[in-house]
Amino acid sequence: MLVPYRTSFNGKLDRLSSLIDRLRVHVSNTLTESADEDFANFRIYANEGRALRLVYSPVKNGEAGVHRDMEAMPDERPLVSARITISGVGGQLVSALPDCISVPLAEDPYLTAVVMPLIEEVTQPRCGGQAAFQRLCEVVVIRLLRHAMEAGKADTGLLSGLAHPRIAAALVAIHEAPGDIWTLEKLAETAGMSRTQFAVTFKERVGTTPMGYLSNWRLDIARSELESGLQVKSVASLCGFTSPAAFSRAFSRRFGYPPKQRRNHAA
């Protein structure tokens, strides 16, 4: 069996860092005491007994991302209200999230530990509070992704795949080394499964084939690298394509325009 690419501090497979490295969390319009605003898709409520509840409705495909279940319960009042969007490579992760995540914080002390400083920055404003609020929101999003994965909030999609210990090993390998020469056999070996078992389980959990996921991940990274100004030839090599011509064909099929156009537009 191949060795997993990245481990967390406790030596276990780190299933999220390679994704989070490529994500960007944007926090806009902090709306204290405005939880009824349609704009706010991230809210923290407190009830009369001071129990806290976090609600997040991720923005998917540019849609508003505010779910009907985000409204306060009869005995709740808003403490924090803001709009948080996630961009960058790894849109599959956002798409895999439920339309609305509601977490009573008493159920997750690790999430509570980062939410409390967030509430403090809003309720007890001090110098640098807005910058601190934005940084803390990034940490809260990471903890929220971890919660959604560990709590089995998704039946299919990337989160479901990452929740499966063997499929996760293959996914992390793809995320960490998209330019490697991956085959179905090699990915199955990384997962410690037979070729057939791996292919079937991957499709059931992630919703696409292993090679299809690999191709989409490579192309998402390629688009990001082109936007940063990297040459087409370098991007093709970085993302594991056999030639710039093969890369250009695959990129054009996926996005509807050639990679050179994307790079020129970014420049």
N, C-alpha and C positions, 0 to 999 in steps of 0.2 A: 504494500500500500504506500502511496506517496505521502509525504509529510505535508500537513496543512501549511498554508503560506503565512498566516498571521495569527498570533495567539494574544489573548488578553493577559492582564497581570497575573491571573491565577493559572496560566498555562493552558486554558481552554481555547477552542477556536473562537476568534473574534469575528462575528458574523456581520457587524455593522460598520466598522471603521473604514473599510475600503469604499463603502458607499458614501458615508458621511463626508469623507475627504473631498468628494466631488459635488456635494450639495451646497447650496447657498440659502441661508435662511434670511428672509427680509421681514423686518418689523416696521409697520407704518401706522400712523395715527393712533397713538395710545389714547384710549377713550375712557378714562377713569369715570366711573359712575354713569356709563352710557351703554350698558349691556343690551339695551333695546335697539341699538343702532344696527341696521342691516349690514353695515360695512364690517363689523367686528365678527371674526370667525374664531376667535380665541377668547374664552371667558373663564373667570374664576368666581364662583359664588360661595357665599357663606349663609348657612341657615341660622335660625334663632338659637340653636344649640351650639353655634360656632363650628359646626362640621363643614368642611370645605369640599367643593366639587369642581373639577376642571372639565371643561368642554372644549373640544376642538373639531372644526369642520374643515378638512383640507381643501384647498383650491385645486380643482382638477380640470385640465384642458382649458384653462382660462376662465372657467365659470365662477360665479360669485362665491360658491363654497360656503354658504350659510344655510345650515340645515334647520328644519322646523323644530327638531328636538333640542336646539340650543337655548330655547327660552327658559327663563328661571322658573323654578317650582314655586308654589304659593308662599312658602315661608322663607324663600331665599332672597338675598340682596346681592348686587354685583360689587365685587372688590376690584377686579381688573378686567379690562376689556380692550382688545387690540386686534389688529389684522396681521396675521402671519402667513406668508407664502413661502414655498420652497421651490427653488429652481435649480438649474444645473443638470449634469448627468445623473441619471438615477431616477428619472421620472416614473419608472416602473414601481419604485418604492412608494411614491405618493399615490399612484393609481391603485396600489394594493391595499391602501388604508380604507377602513370603513368610511362611509359618508359622514358619519358623526361619531366621535369618540367621547364618551362620558365616563369619567373616573372619579368615584368617591375617594378622596385622598386618604381616608382611613384604611383603604385596601392596599395602598402602595406607599410605605414609608420612605422609600428611596426617591420617589417622585415628589413626595411632600417636602423632602429635605431641600430641593432646589426651588420649589414653589414658594416657600416661606420668605426667602430673601427677595423674591420677585414682588411679593405683596408688600414687603417692607419698603421697597424703593418707591412704590406708588403711594402708600399711605403715610410714609414719613419722608417726603422729598428732601434731598440734600444735593450738594454740588456734584455734578457728574451723574445725576440720577438717570437721565435719559440714556446715556451710553451704557450704564450698568444694566438698565432694564433690557436693552437690546441684547447684550451679551448673555444675560440670564435666560432670555427667551430662547436663544440658540441651545443652551444646555437643557432647558425644559423640553424642547422638541426632540433632542436626542433621547432623553429619558422616556418621552412619550412613545417614540418609535420602539424602544426596547420593551416598554410595557405592552404595546400592541402585539409585538412578536411573541413575547413570553406568555401572554394571556390567551393566545390563539384567537385573536380578533378577526382573522381572515381565513376563510376556507380554501381559497385558491389565490394564486398570484405570488409575487416575490416574497412577501412576509410569510406565507405558508411554506414556501420552499426553504426559507432560512430557519424556520422553526423545526424542520426535519433534520436531525443531526447528520445524516449521510448526504442528503441532497445539499445541505448547507456547505459541506466541505467542497463540493464541486463548484457551487456558486461563488464561494470566496476565491477559489483558484481562478475562475474566470475574471472576477473583479480585480484581483491583484495582478494578474499577468495576461491581459487580453491579447498580447502579441505572441504568446507561445503557440506552438503548433498543436492545437487541441484536436483530438479526434473523439468520437463517441467512446471508443475503447479506453482512451486515456482518462477521460472524465469519469467513466464508470470505475476505473481503478482508483482514482482519487477518492471517490465516494465509498470504496470498499464494497461494491455491488457487482453483480453480473451485468453484462451489457443490456440484456433484455429487461431485467428487473429495474435497472437504473433508468432506462428510457421511458418505461411505463410510469414509474413513480414520479419522475421529473415532470412528465406531461400532466399527470394528475394533480400534482401540488402547485406547479408554477403556471400551468395553463398553456404552455408552448413546449416545443421540442428543445432538447439541450443545444443543438446546433443552431436552431432558430434564435434562441436567447443569446447565444454567443455572438451571432452576427449582429443582432440589434444592439448589444452592449458595445461592440467594437465601433459601430457606426455612430452611436451616441457620443462616444469618446472622440471619434474623429471630427465630428461637427464642432465639439467644444475646442479641440486643438486648432482647428482651422480658424475659429473665431479669435483665438489668441495670436494668430499670425504665423503659425508653423507652415512650412512648405508642404505641398501636396505629397511629394515623394517621401518626406520624412514622416508624415502622418500615416501613409500607407504602410510603411515599415513598422512603425510603432504599434499599429493596430493589427498586425499579423496578416496583411494581404500579400499575395505572392508578387504583385507588381502594381505600379500606379494605375495601369489600365484596368486591372481587375478591381481595384479600389474604386476607381471612377465609375465603373459600371454599377457596382453594388450601391454606392452612395446615391447615384442618380435614380436608381430604381426605388430606393427608400424615401428620398426627400423630393424628388421631382426636378432637381437641378444639379449641375456638376459641382464637384468639390471646389474647383478653381473659382467658381462664381461666389461661393460662400466665403472663401478667403478674401477675395477682392472686395466684397461687400463689407467685411469686417475691417479691412484696412482703410 
